[in-house]
Amino acid sequence: MATGADVLGMLIPTGGWILTGNDYEGIEFLECAPITKAEFEAGFAQYDAWKAAQDAQIAADKTNATAKLEALGLTANDLKALGL
């Protein structure tokens, strides 16, 4: 289950906020535009799908990178040996 910090990280990824607790009332907007309580609460319903999409993109990027390495005849261990 998503936390308030997870939701704020999704809605305001650049930061600029502090959260005490897990409720809207615990948010202090320091260096970002404030969001509404409705936006914050709706974020809890959106978070799981957003996180799944982020994780899928990371996995796809890793698969693509591995395929490119293999096309060059390299492995991840080869890159580690080169210090990359």
C-alpha positions, -999 to +999 in steps of 0.1 A: +000+000+000+013+034-009+023+059+017+017+096+016+054+101+007+050+077-022+020+096-035+038+130-031+069+116-049+047+106-078+027+138-079+056+162-072+088+143-082+110+174-079+104+176-041+099+208-023+076+194+003+078+178+038+053+153+051+047+145+087+025+115+091+005+101+062-023+127+059-028+157+037-028+179+068+008+168+074+021+182+042+041+214+041+047+228+006+081+246+008+094+250-028+066+237-050+031+245-060+007+230-036-017+203-046-053+199-033-064+174-008-085+158-035-054+154-058-035+139-029-062+114-020-067+105-057-030+098-059-034+068-036-056+051-062-032+060-090+000+050-073+000+012-078-006+015-116+020+043-118+046+022-099+039-009-120+045+012-151+077+026-137+089-009-128+080-022-163+099+006-179+130-002-158+128-039-168+123-030-205+153-006-203+174-034-187+163-059-214+172-034-242+206-027-227+214-064-223+203-070-260+226-041-271+255-055-251+250-090-266+248-075-301+283-061-294+295-094-280+297-081-245+282-091-211+275-072-180+305-088-165+326-074-193+314-039-184+322-045-147+357-056-157+361-023-176+348-004-146+317+008-163 
